[in-house]
Amino acid sequence: MRVYLRTAVLLLGFATVLQADPLDLEYAPSPLDNPLRGMVPYLSAAEVDRFPHSMRFGYLSMAELVPAEGEYNWQPLDSVLEKCQSVGCQLILRVYLEYPGRSSGVPAWLRDKGVTVTEWTGEEGTVNHTPDYEHPALRTALTEFITAMGERYDRDPRLGFITAGLLGRWGEWHNYPREELFASVAVQREVLEAFELSFSDTPVLLRYPAGEDNPDKATTFDRSFGYHDDSFGWATLPTGRPEDAWYFLNLMEKAEALDTWKTHPIGGELRPELWKNAFTGEPHPKDQGFVLCVEATHASWLMDSSLFDPRFPLSPERKAIALKQVGRLGYEFHIAKVDWEGSRIRFHVENRGVAPFYRDWAVVTKGVDTEGGGVSTIEKKGLLPGILPGGKAIWAFEMGKPISEFEKILIGVPNPMEGGKSLRFGNREYEGEWIEFPISNTPDN
């Protein structure tokens, strides 16, 4: 659909100013595979293409990436990044030292230096390999690894988010029920500081928020991290029961971190017990409600194997429910109005989502000349971040000459990753990667 801007001629003293009538634009839901939001499959998902997505989640072990002291093998990570990029997706990464049911992720050379590994069986029957997190060689290796990874991959457009990982079962910062084996507050603090110093662009998310009064967890509320709720929809909303004090929003409130989402992203994983009934209209008895949890947490992305795994049928009815509810995740920008005067065009933007956009991608406008087809391109950063849900902004672009001299104006937000999905607006006028505004000077148009 093309949108025509009608021009009015105003005589102001000796000057003639061409001004467009303000044009209201129609809202339509934005695509569910908009970048850096939505549902996320694992890299190993069997039917990854059956539900729209813009990211994939991958685990790697530290043993794969640090084969020798002071040496790094980035090939496994580069391979995963290239695989994701080849299908237009960005990666959410987690590196682990212990993963129940898998062999130890501790590099062999660290075990040779005396880092012991405790083997034990969890309540679910899987074998765990928990390292001695207090060993000086492991502590040094962790901070040096995070530093090296940040030097190489921070600002890499192929990397969407990092979940801090490294400590605890699945890298989820706990060793329940053997919490005596978990890392001390001092070790946790060293890992947090290394991530904070090494990643200034790529968002890093933590599993647990913690305030100053938490005896078991390093303080996080005053650091530049987001959070991920890996029991999403099951243990997310407060219940008022003392035994549920570990639920995500209870912890966020206790840590004074409830407003974190305004500046740092919230992600997570739909609790596996919910997968079978998710989006079926017949939820699990402990399901707290997908949309309620999304709106309460302001989550941007969630992993959910049920939408991508053939073990869970995806009927047309179930998919329709999922498409509607998943659309609530993250940001959603709508250009509500456009107007221009002289050489200046203004786009009135509103965020209809539940979260901001957390990366500073460039907003691009293009003016195509009426004669010769030349293109004037203007890029601006600093426009996307900070528009909170329900918030509005005006993006003004100075095009260098009267707008009436252009055949059309286009606006879009290209993905900085080559081949990545562009950010698309919630506008019915959208076609492909751009909204196109053909310019008309004739009142009849």
C-alpha positions in Angstrom: 0.0 0.0 0.0 1.4 3.4 -1.0 0.8 6.5 1.1 0.6 9.9 -0.7 1.5 13.1 1.0 -0.6 16.0 -0.3 1.2 19.3 -0.4 -0.2 22.7 0.6 1.4 26.0 -0.5 1.7 28.6 2.2 2.8 32.2 1.5 4.7 33.6 4.5 6.1 37.1 3.7 8.3 36.7 0.7 8.9 33.0 1.3 7.0 30.1 -0.2 6.9 27.0 2.1 5.7 23.6 0.9 4.0 21.8 3.7 2.3 18.4 3.9 -1.0 17.8 5.5 -0.4 15.5 8.5 -1.1 12.0 7.5 -2.5 9.4 10.0 -1.2 5.9 9.3 -3.0 2.6 10.0 -1.8 0.1 12.6 -1.3 -3.6 11.8 0.5 -6.2 13.9 4.2 -6.3 13.1 5.8 -9.6 12.0 6.6 -12.2 14.7 10.1 -12.7 13.4 11.0 -9.1 14.0 14.7 -9.1 15.2 15.7 -9.6 18.9 12.2 -10.5 20.1 9.8 -13.4 20.0 10.0 -17.2 20.5 13.4 -18.9 20.2 14.2 -22.5 19.2 17.3 -24.4 20.2 19.8 -24.9 17.5 19.0 -28.6 17.6 15.2 -28.1 17.1 13.9 -30.7 14.7 11.2 -28.5 13.0 12.7 -25.1 13.4 10.8 -23.5 10.5 7.3 -24.3 11.6 6.9 -21.1 13.7 8.3 -17.6 12.9 11.5 -16.6 14.8 14.5 -14.3 14.5 16.9 -15.9 16.9 18.2 -19.3 17.9 19.7 -20.5 21.2 22.9 -22.4 21.5 25.0 -24.0 24.3 28.7 -24.4 24.1 31.1 -25.8 26.7 34.1 -24.0 28.0 36.1 -27.1 27.2 35.4 -26.6 23.5 36.5 -23.0 23.5 39.5 -23.1 25.8 41.5 -26.2 24.8 44.7 -25.1 26.6 45.8 -22.5 29.1 45.8 -19.0 27.5 44.6 -20.5 24.1 41.1 -20.1 22.6 39.4 -22.1 19.9 36.7 -19.8 18.6 35.8 -22.1 15.7 32.8 -23.8 17.4 31.3 -20.4 18.2 32.0 -19.0 14.8 30.4 -22.0 13.2 27.2 -21.6 15.3 27.1 -17.8 14.4 27.6 -18.6 10.7 24.8 -21.2 10.9 22.4 -18.8 12.4 23.3 -16.0 10.1 22.8 -18.2 7.1 19.1 -18.4 8.0 18.8 -14.7 8.9 18.8 -15.4 12.7 20.9 -14.0 15.5 22.3 -16.2 18.3 21.6 -16.3 22.0 24.6 -17.9 23.6 25.3 -19.7 26.8 28.6 -21.3 27.8 28.5 -23.9 30.5 30.9 -25.8 32.8 28.3 -28.4 33.9 25.2 -29.7 32.1 23.3 -32.5 33.7 23.6 -35.7 31.6 26.6 -34.5 29.6 30.3 -34.9 30.3 32.1 -32.1 32.2 32.5 -28.8 30.4 35.7 -28.1 32.4 38.8 -28.0 30.2 41.1 -31.0 30.8 44.0 -28.7 31.4 42.2 -27.2 34.4 41.6 -30.6 35.9 45.3 -31.3 35.3 46.1 -28.2 37.4 44.1 -29.6 40.3 40.5 -28.5 39.7 38.5 -31.3 41.2 35.1 -32.3 39.8 32.4 -33.8 42.0 30.1 -36.3 40.3 26.6 -36.6 41.7 23.1 -37.7 40.7 20.3 -35.2 40.7 16.7 -35.8 41.7 15.8 -36.3 38.1 18.3 -39.1 37.8 20.9 -37.3 35.6 24.6 -37.3 36.5 26.2 -33.9 37.2 29.8 -32.9 37.1 30.3 -29.9 39.4 33.8 -28.3 39.5 35.5 -26.7 42.5 34.5 -23.2 41.7 36.8 -21.8 44.4 40.0 -23.2 42.8 42.3 -20.2 41.9 43.1 -21.7 38.4 39.4 -22.0 37.5 38.7 -18.5 38.8 41.5 -17.0 36.7 40.5 -19.0 33.6 36.9 -17.8 33.9 37.7 -14.1 34.0 40.3 -14.4 31.2 37.9 -16.3 29.1 35.1 -13.8 29.5 37.6 -11.0 28.7 38.8 -12.7 25.5 35.3 -13.5 24.4 34.3 -9.8 24.9 37.3 -8.6 22.9 36.3 -10.8 20.0 32.5 -10.8 20.0 31.1 -7.7 21.8 29.5 -5.6 19.0 29.4 -8.6 16.7 25.9 -8.1 15.0 25.4 -11.9 14.8 25.2 -12.2 18.5 21.8 -11.1 19.9 22.1 -11.8 23.6 24.4 -13.7 26.0 23.0 -15.5 29.1 25.9 -15.4 31.6 26.0 -19.1 32.1 29.3 -20.7 33.3 28.3 -21.3 36.9 26.0 -24.0 38.1 23.8 -26.7 36.4 23.0 -25.7 32.8 24.9 -22.4 33.6 21.8 -21.4 35.6 23.7 -20.2 38.7 22.5 -22.9 41.1 23.4 -26.5 42.0 20.0 -27.4 43.5 19.7 -29.5 45.6 23.5 -29.6 46.2 23.9 -25.9 46.8 26.9 -26.4 49.0 28.8 -27.1 45.7 27.8 -23.8 44.1 30.2 -20.9 43.6 30.8 -18.5 46.5 29.6 -14.9 46.4 33.2 -13.9 45.7 33.5 -16.1 42.6 30.1 -14.9 41.4 31.2 -11.3 41.8 34.4 -11.9 39.7 32.3 -13.4 36.9 29.9 -10.5 37.0 32.6 -7.9 36.9 34.3 -9.6 34.0 31.1 -9.6 32.0 30.3 -6.0 32.8 33.8 -4.9 31.8 33.9 -7.0 28.6 30.4 -6.5 27.1 29.3 -2.9 26.7 27.1 -3.5 23.6 25.8 -7.1 23.6 23.3 -7.5 26.4 24.2 -10.0 29.1 21.3 -11.6 31.0 21.5 -13.2 34.5 19.4 -16.0 35.9 18.8 -14.5 39.4 18.5 -10.9 40.6 20.0 -10.2 44.0 20.0 -7.3 46.4 22.6 -6.4 49.0 21.0 -8.5 51.7 21.3 -11.8 49.7 23.8 -14.1 51.5 24.1 -16.6 48.7 24.1 -14.5 45.5 26.4 -11.6 44.5 24.6 -8.2 44.3 23.2 -7.6 40.8 20.6 -4.9 41.0 23.1 -2.1 40.5 24.8 -3.7 37.5 24.2 -3.4 33.8 22.5 -6.7 33.2 19.1 -8.0 32.2 17.6 -11.2 33.5 16.1 -14.5 32.2 13.3 -16.4 33.8 13.9 -20.1 33.0 10.7 -21.2 34.8 8.6 -18.8 32.8 4.8 -19.2 33.2 5.3 -21.7 36.0 7.1 -19.7 38.7 6.9 -16.1 37.4 4.1 -14.3 39.1 3.9 -13.8 42.9 1.4 -16.1 44.7 1.7 -14.7 48.2 2.8 -18.1 49.5 6.1 -18.1 51.5 7.3 -21.3 49.7 7.1 -19.4 46.4 9.5 -16.7 47.5 11.9 -17.9 44.7 9.5 -17.1 41.9 10.9 -14.6 39.4 9.0 -11.5 40.2 9.3 -12.1 43.9 13.1 -12.1 43.5 13.0 -9.1 41.2 11.0 -7.1 43.8 13.3 -8.2 46.7 16.3 -7.1 44.7 14.7 -3.8 43.8 15.1 -4.7 40.2 11.5 -4.5 39.0 12.3 -1.6 36.7 15.3 -3.3 35.1 13.3 -4.0 31.9 13.3 -0.2 31.1 17.0 -0.3 30.3 18.0 -4.0 30.1 16.2 -6.9 28.5 14.2 -9.7 30.1 14.2 -13.2 28.5 13.8 -16.8 29.6 12.3 -20.1 28.8 8.8 -21.4 29.0 8.9 -24.1 31.8 9.2 -27.5 30.1 6.3 -28.9 32.1 4.1 -26.4 30.3 5.1 -27.4 26.7 2.6 -30.1 26.1 -0.4 -27.8 26.9 1.0 -24.4 25.8 -1.2 -22.5 23.5 -3.8 -25.3 23.3 -6.6 -23.5 25.2 -6.3 -26.3 27.8 -3.4 -25.0 30.0 -1.5 -27.0 32.6 -3.1 -26.5 36.1 0.1 -24.6 37.2 0.2 -22.4 34.1 0.2 -18.8 35.3 -0.9 -17.4 31.9 1.4 -16.6 29.0 0.2 -13.1 28.3 -0.1 -12.2 31.9 3.5 -13.2 32.5 4.8 -11.4 29.4 3.1 -8.2 30.4 4.2 -8.4 34.0 7.8 -9.2 33.2 8.1 -7.1 30.0 9.8 -10.0 28.4 11.4 -9.6 25.0 12.1 -13.3 24.1 11.5 -16.8 25.3 12.7 -20.3 24.4 9.9 -22.8 23.9 10.6 -26.2 22.4 6.9 -27.0 22.0 6.5 -24.7 19.0 9.5 -26.3 17.2 9.5 -29.9 18.3 7.5 -32.7 16.5 6.7 -34.3 19.8 4.2 -31.5 20.3 1.7 -31.2 17.5 1.1 -27.8 16.1 -2.5 -27.8 14.8 -3.8 -24.7 13.0 -5.9 -23.8 16.1 -2.8 -24.1 18.4 -0.7 -22.1 16.0 -3.3 -19.3 15.8 -3.4 -19.0 19.5 0.4 -18.9 19.7 0.7 -16.3 16.9 -1.6 -14.0 18.8 -0.1 -14.4 22.2 3.6 -14.4 21.1 2.9 -11.1 19.4 2.9 -9.5 22.9 6.6 -10.2 23.4 9.1 -7.3 23.2 8.8 -4.0 21.4 6.4 -3.0 18.6 6.9 0.3 16.9 4.1 1.9 14.9 4.5 5.0 12.8 1.2 6.8 13.7 1.6 9.9 11.6 4.0 11.6 9.2 4.2 15.3 8.2 6.8 17.5 6.5 7.6 21.1 5.9 10.1 22.3 3.4 13.1 19.9 3.5 12.2 18.4 6.9 10.1 15.3 7.4 8.8 14.0 10.7 7.7 10.5 11.7 5.5 10.2 14.8 6.4 6.9 16.4 4.8 5.0 19.3 5.7 1.8 21.0 2.7 -0.6 21.3 4.8 -3.5 22.8 5.7 -4.4 26.4 9.4 -3.5 26.2 11.8 -1.1 24.6 14.3 -1.9 21.8 17.6 -2.3 23.6 20.2 -1.9 20.7 21.1 1.3 19.0 20.4 0.4 15.4 20.3 3.1 12.8 17.0 4.4 11.5 17.4 5.1 7.8 15.4 7.4 5.5 15.9 7.6 1.8 14.7 10.3 -0.6 14.5 9.2 -4.3 14.7 12.2 -6.7 12.0 12.9 -9.2 14.7 13.3 -11.9 17.4 10.9 -12.4 16.4 8.6 -9.6 19.3 9.7 -7.3 19.0 8.7 -3.7 19.7 10.8 -0.6 20.2 8.6 2.4 20.2 9.8 6.0 21.0 7.5 9.0 20.4 8.4 12.6 21.2 6.5 15.8 19.9 7.1 19.2 16.3 7.1 18.1 15.1 3.5 19.0 16.4 2.9 22.5 14.4 4.4 25.4 10.9 4.5 23.8 9.0 2.7 26.6 5.7 0.9 26.1 3.0 3.5 25.5 5.7 6.0 24.8 5.9 8.3 21.8 8.7 10.0 19.9 9.1 12.2 16.8 11.9 11.3 14.4 12.8 14.3 12.3 15.0 14.1 9.3 16.5 17.0 7.3 16.7 15.8 3.7 18.8 18.6 2.3 16.3 19.9 -0.2 12.5 20.4 -0.4 10.6 17.2 0.1 8.5 18.1 -3.0 11.6 17.5 -5.1 11.6 13.8 -4.2 9.6 11.1 -6.0 9.3 9.2 -2.8 10.5 8.9 0.8 11.3 5.6 2.5 12.0 4.7 6.1 13.4 1.5 7.5 15.6 -0.1 10.2 18.1 -2.5 8.5 19.6 -5.2 10.6 23.3 -4.6 11.0 23.9 -8.3 10.5 24.3 -9.1 6.8 21.2 -11.2 5.8 19.5 -10.4 9.1 15.8 -9.6 9.3 15.1 -5.8 9.3 13.1 -4.3 12.1 9.6 -3.8 10.7 7.0 -1.4 11.9 3.4 -2.3 13.0 2.0 -0.5 9.9 -0.4 -1.7 7.3 1.5 0.4 4.8 4.7 -1.8 5.2 6.0 -3.5 2.1 9.2 -5.5 2.6 11.9 -3.8 4.6 10.6 -0.2 4.0 7.6 2.0 4.4 7.3 4.0 1.2 5.8 7.4 0.9 5.3 8.5 -2.7 5.3 12.3 -2.8 2.5 14.2 -4.7 2.2 17.9 -5.2 -1.2 17.8 -6.8 -4.2 18.4 -4.6 -6.2 15.7 -6.5 -3.9 13.0 -5.1 
